[in-house]
Amino acid sequence: MKKIVAALSSLAVAAAASVTAFAAAPRDVTRIDRSTDPQSADTLLSAEIDPAYILTIPKDVKVEFNALKTDFGTAELTQARLAKGKCVQLRVTADNKMENQTDSSKNLPYRISGETDGSSAEDISVTVCEFTKTGDKLGMFINITQEDWNKAYSGEYSDTVTFEIRYTGSQLGGSIIGSGTGGSDGNG
Amino acid sequence: MKKIISAAAAIALACGASITAFATDAPVLDKTVIKNVQGSTDPDPAQANTTVQFSCDPKYTVTIPKTIDLSTENTDGTFSGTGSVEAEDVCIGADQKVNVKISSTSGFTLSETGSSATLAYEVKNGTTVFANNDTVASFTNCESDSTELTFVTKTAPQYSGSYTDTVVFVISVGA
């Protein structure tokens, strides 16, 4: 008897239990019927476009003996969707001398020059370079004078070139190579 | 004896109990009565006419989205978004439609907030591309119906930013 009463009580509790029902989210709409005045409605269109870019830079390069100008490769903005007035800024930092691997007191001076359509720079380590649109590219070259080659000791020489990239406001207004307004200390 | 008295008292109590009775509305009779007296009918001939009538005031409800977000980036770099123009409880003349036109003072051009960047877009339904002030949806008598519109930029955006534009949907009834 107790079991029957317990079972019936459980069924009664279960039947009386409430279940939460969530109403569908209200739609943000304008309803127009015959009595609506005016018979029109505005719709706001919006698009949030995030900035994005891909800048490719060269990797290692081998300089041949006595080569006065060696192609270092190209820095290129292969994809770009920047805010208007913004740019991808490239700063090249280098010691401008390759060190002898066995005797660090021996070094071979060099200079990185830059060339692009319509402009060039003898030493891009002291200029600001800006890329603003897809396809902007900067050709770079390792320049060593014959005099420096003549003075160089034998051995393996190397140096590391650092490329710093920033998304920032444009200073050059469309030109890729600046005119010595920058510097490897990050100012400009 | 006691039982007999108790039973009788219970019956008497039950008989005296009152029950509320609700009266029904008296029917209004609007009819023709045909009588047949001694072989003759009144009216003669024995027939009656009944007028069947129905009236429906024109009505409709059109629903327009307040905002549409072009948040989908497509494989070709364009951005798009969709919105539906819906109609329900449409009751209008036989040869009429509820027409919905779209217009944009910018000529379907999104403008970037804070800069002069702009982004042209199209309004489409399937493969149909609408021009400014075109009718984008038409509804005949129906319980409910809808037309989905796609808003898509014509090109991949050159500049990033927050772009907006306002379009106006105008409803009218006509052919």
Interface residues (C-beta under 8 A of the other chain):
Chain A: R27 D28 V29 T30 R31 I32 D33 R34 Q39 S40 A41 D42 T43 L44 L45 S46 A47 E48 I49 D50 P51 A52 R81 L82 A83 K84 G85 K133
Chain B: P58 K59 Y60 T61 V62 T63 I64 P65 K66 T67 I68 D69 L70 S71 F79 G81 G83 L110 E112 S115 S116 A117 L119 Y121 F151 T153 A156 P157 Q158 Y159 S160 G161 S162 Y163 T164 D165 T166 V167 V168 F169 V170 I171 S172
